[in-house]
Amino acid sequence: MLDRSVSELKAPINEPAGGDLSEATPAVLKVHRPALFAADLHLDGSEPARERLQQLLRVAHSEGADLYLLGDVFHYWFGRKHLALPMFRREIQLFRAMSSLGVSITIVPGNRDFLLDEAFTRETGVKVSGDSMLIELGGERVHLSHGDLFGLADVRYQRMRRVLHSAPIRRLAASLPAVVVNALARRLRRHSETVVLEKSPETLAPDRESIAALFSGTSIDVVVCGHFHEARDEAFPPSEGGGRFRILEPFEEHGYVLSASSAGWRERRLGGEADPYPTRTSAP
């Protein structure tokens, strides 16, 4: 299970999420501009969520930053037919507008929006990666993913994930009428939210061995993800690879953003700022 998780987390940006990534070697994307990272926006068609997205996009534009959204951008997304429905029409327009202004936006799909694909890219200009991507930022190799593949103790979820990400399910989602797929997606989300409440904290925690394997086996310096809805900033000891593991606070709660620039790493919430990244003083 560990080997499978680590290999899946090495997906290059042009691989479809959930594909057979056991042989994949990630291309390293060199980033030369400031970068912003956010996760778990959970856009649901509501005006408050839309306004916060608009604020985030404006910040990326004003700072000349590349924007990386680490999964669960949408509360649920059932495939390209969602593009034609009014639920996220204004959000799609916002993404398209900012992309046309030159803002580079990349989504690493999460467990709620894993059916994002090239149709979304064509419509919005937003790039969609595989299960993970690797960037080089100021000399550091930074691994980005939603984070759900780190949850190895949740065996039921990992089993369901492999089924949902399979080619037959993708073909089924593409063939069914939009109203049917929408209803199925809503039902699946309600079921998932109920099941999560029954799981122990240990079951829902990220697998430390998988993260350490990324540090020691692939020369990665920083791992950044979302998904777990509990912020964490942890320096792993040299015996576990010596990298830094960061779980982002959900954006939907307080507009949390992690940024990296020549000034270093820092956390902020839209409308205010937190303390600078406490153990980092050099440029990223």
N, C-alpha and C positions, 0 to 999 in steps of 0.2 A: 504493500500500500504506500509506503514512504517513497519508494523509487518512482512509482507512478505519479504521485503528487508532484515531486520535484521536476520530473520530465514535463508534465503538463504545464507547470509554471514557467517553463522556458519557451513558451510560444512566441514566435516572431510576430511582428505587428501585422503582417499580411496573411497570417493563418486565421481561418475562421475559429471563433471561440468554440470550445467543446470538441474540436476535431481530434484526430489521432496524432498526438504531438510527441509520441515516445522517441522519435528520431530527430525532433526539431532542435536546431541550434539558433538561438535568437540573434538577430542582427542588432548591433548596438547603434542607437540613434544618438548622434552627437548634438547636444543642445547648446546654442551659443547666445540665447537670450534668457532673460529672467523666466522663471517657471512658477506656475500656480498649480496646486493640487487640492482637489476636493473630492469627497465621496458621499454617497448616500443622500443625494438630493431628494429622491422620492417625489419627483414631480407628479402631481395627481390631477392636474387641470384646474386647480384652485388659483385664485388671484394672488394670495400671499406667497405661495410657492413660486409662481411665475415672476413676481416682483423681485424675489430674492435671486432667481436665476438671472434676471436682467441686470441686477446690481453686480453680480459676479462677472458677467460678460463685459460690463462697462469697465470694471476694475482691470480686467485682463487687457482690454483695448487701451485704456489710459496709461498703463504701465508698460505697454509693448511686450507683454508676457505671453508665452505659450501656456495653454490651459490643458491640464490633464484631469479628466473626470473618471474616478476609479470605481465605476459600477453603481448599479441601482440609481442611475440618473432618473429613470422613470419608475413610478410605483409598480407598474408592470408594462410590458411591451410584448405584443404577441406576433410581431412580424411586420413585413412591409405593408400589409393591408391597414395597419394602424395609421399609416401616413395619410390615408384618405378620410379618416374620421375627424370630427371636430374637436375631440377631447384635447389633443395636443397641438392644434393648428397654430396657435399663437407662439407656443414654445418653438415649434419648427421654424416659424418665421424669424424668431429671435436668433436662433442658431445660424440660419441662412444669412441674415443681415450682418452678423459679426464676422462670419467667415468671409463675406464679400469685402469687408473692411480690412482684411488681412490678418485677423486673429486666427492663429493656429490652434485648433481644438481637437483633442483626441479623447475618445471614450474607450476605456477598458471595460467591457460588459460585465455586469454582475449577475446574480442569480435571478433578479427580477426582469432584466432586460437583455438576456443572453441572445435573443433573436434579432438584435440590431445587426444590420449587415450592409452590404454595398448599396442597397437601395436607399438607406438612410443617408449614406455619404453623398450619393448623387443629388438627393433632395436638399441637403443642408450644407454640404461642404465639410462636414465634421468627419474626421477619420475614425474608423472603428478598428480596434486592435484585436488580437487573439486573446487568450486567457490571461496573458501577461505581456509586458514589453520591458525592454532594457534600454535605459538612456545613460549617456555619459554627460555629466554636468560638472564643469569645473574640475575635471580630473577624477571625479567619483563615479563609480558605476552604480546606478540606482535602479532597483527592480520594482516595477509597478504592477499591481494586480488588484482585483477586487478583494481577494482574501479568502473567499469561501473554500478554495482548495486547500487551505491550511487547516480546515476543520476536520481532520481525519478521524477524531473520536466519534463524530456524528456519522456513523456507518450508514444509517438509513438515508440521511441526506445525500451522501456521496453516491450511494446506489441509485437513488432517484435522479440525481444530477446527470449521471452517465446515460440514463434512459432519455431524459428530456433533451439532452444535447445531441442525441443520435440523429443520423441522417433521416431515418424513417419519420421521426417526430417532426423534424424540420419540414419534410415534404408534406406531411399531414397539415401542419399549420399553414403552409402556403396554399393548400388546395381547398380548405374549408371556407365557407362564407365568413366574412368578417364578424358578423353578429354571433356566430357559433363559437369562433375562436375567442372572441371577447368574453363570452359567458364562461367558457372553460377556464380562461386565464383568471378571471375573478374568483371562480370557485377554488382553483388551485391555490391562489394567494390566501384566501380565507382559511383553507385547510392548513397551509403552512404556518400561518400566524398562530393558529390554535395549537399545533403540534409543538412549536417552539416553547410555548409556556410550560409544557410538560417535561422539557429536557433540563438536565442538571447543568450548572455552570461548567463542570468539567467536560461535559459532552460538547458544549458550545465554544470551548476555548481553542485558540490556535495551537497547532502541534509544534512544539518547540524544536523537535528534531528536524522537521522539514525545513524550518527557517535556518537553523544552524547549517544544514546541508547546503543551502544556497550560499551562505557566507564562505564556507570552507571549500566547496566543490566548484564554484564558478567565479571566485574572486569578486563577488558583489560586496559593496561597501554599505549600502543602505537598502533596506526593504521597506516600502511604503504601501499600505493597503487600507481598506475600509472594512465594511461588512460586520465587524464584531460589536459595533456601537458602544465601545468603551475605549476612550483615548488612551494610548500608551506610547511612551518614548523610552526605549530600553537599549542600553549598550550591552551587547553580548560579550562575555569574557573571551579571551584568546582561545581557551579550550573549546569554545563553541563557535569559532570562526571570527570573532572579534568585530562583527558588524553592528550596525544600529538598526533596530526594528521599531517602526512607527505605525501605529494604528490611528487613523484620522477620526476625530470626533465627527459624528454625522452632520453634514452641512445643513440638513433640514431643521436642526434644532436652534442653532445660533449663528449660522452662516460661517462656520469654521473653514479657514483656508490655511494651508501650509505653503509658504513661498520660499523660493531659493533664488538668490541673485549674487552679485559680487560682494554684497554686504553680509552674506551668510544665509543661514536658514532662520526663519522666524514663523511664529504662529500668529494668526490674527482672526478676529471675527469681524464680519462686515459691519462697519459703523464704529469699530474700536480695534485696539491692538492688545495682544498679550505680550508678555516678556519675550525678549529674543531667545532663540534656541540656546538653552543654558550651557551646553558643553561644547559649543562650536563657535570659534572666533575667527577662523580663517575663511577665505572665500570658498564657496562650494566648487 
